[in-house]
Amino acid sequence: MKAPAHPRHPLSFGNFRAYLLGRLAGVLAQYGMMTVLGWQGYNVARESMSTSGAAAQLGLIGLAQFVPLFFLTPLTGWVADHFDRRTITRLTLALLMTASGLLAFATYEGWVSLHLIFGIAAIVGIARAFNGPAYSALAPNLVPRDVLPHAIAMSSVAWQAGMIIGPALGGYVYAITSWGAYAMASALFAVALAGMLLIGPVPQPPRDTSRHPLRQMIDGLTYVRTNRLVLSTITLDLFAVLLAGATALLPIYARDILKIGSTGLGHLAASPAVGAGIVALFFSFRPMKSEVGLKMLAAVVVFGLATILFGCTAFMPRNIAVEIGIAALLLLGAADMVSVYVRQSLIQLHTPDAMRGRVSSLSQLTISASNELGEAESGFLAALVGPVVAVIGGGIGAIVITILWARLFPELRLARTFDPPDLREADISQEKVL
């Protein structure tokens, strides 16, 4: 008698449904909270500093989140490959829920300060350092291998949607009640924790006890360095988004350039979310199947052009500047979703399970570098040359980097499909490399 076939859709599996719920809620909370941290920190700083001084504080808030992630990355990837990934995510979500709850209480009581904001930003950085690799590496353990490409795509879409919708949600709630934005983040972290608690036992990658942990930590870097397709996708995002950090300067544009306040900040932050949501919905029905490398490169070029257009709104008449700025951010979000969809799928499908935690930690480091370190770079550059020059110059830089990467990494340009290599052969080739 023929064995029943596996369901062909990832949502047919209860563990994956719980994971997807937790993934979306956690990323919504995380990025909403990060945006509110920047907006609140900028406003607190502006009470006693000039615009340039407050812009530098925006950079320091981003740096406070990045530094822990930078130093902990080798450890967190190894931890994700050697311990139960569900336990890691549960503990970090509980920490994030507590931290956001503390900020909600401090804001409500009126004793929030820059020192507290910097401290919470550092806690967020530590939690994310452990949370990200475990989350990313867990998804492929929840479905059969033949369903894996679709599951990874859905996980990537949920992550990107949360990353872009979260800031919009945080901005809107903050406009209504400042402490409510942190309370909402705490509630969403609680939902994410509940989702992770619903996940039953999952297969664990084999633990290598024959080699020193420090050497195993280095293995992830070695694998990325020798796999040029993975290396090119990771580094393209690092340098392109590091330079084109328009969203990091949205508080300055909303308050001092376009003069549209916290409600306007919500509109600006929502625009990339809408663009990304449209693209995510499209991919849900029509997954990308061909010329994935070229489409990723084209998306990053469009991302840079949209950044330049947004920067130029500072020179436009007030009656059209906001509308054009929103349209530019819509396009920016759509292009970013295409890029992330391709990047995450290629990285996960071309990495053996036993290495996914370490490779995911390096991928997260570059994402954080391009976001949080990009915020620091944008804030400091805005303090030096002004926010408008910083945004426009960043968009130009992203385009230049994309053209350069297309020439340096033909593997990316020539990547046709997401077809994963045989995992057994990947494990053998990994052993040869190491």
Buried (B, 14 or more C-beta within 10 A) or exposed (E): EEEEEEEEEBBEBEBBBBBBBBBBBBBBBBBBBBBBBBBBBBBBBBEEBEBBEBBBBBBBBBBBBBBBBBEBBBBBBBBBBBBBBBEBBBBBBBBBBEBBBBBBBBBBEEEBEBEBBBBBBBBBBBBBBBBBBBBBBBBBBBBEEEBBBBBBBBBBBBBBBBBBBBBBBBBBBBBEBBBBBBBBBBBBBBBBBBBBEBBEEBEBBEEBEEEEBEEBBBBBBBBBEBBBBBBBBBBBBBBBBBBBBBBBBBBBBBBBBBEBEBEBBBBBBBBBBBBBBBBBEBBEEEBBEEBBBBBBBBBBBBBBBBBBBBBBBBEBEEEEBBEBBBBBBBBBBBBBBBBBBBBBBBBBBBBBBBBBBBBBBBBBBBBBBBBBBBBBBBBBBBBEEBBBBBBBBBBBBBBBBBEEBBEBBEBBBEBEBBEBEEBEEBBEBBEEEB
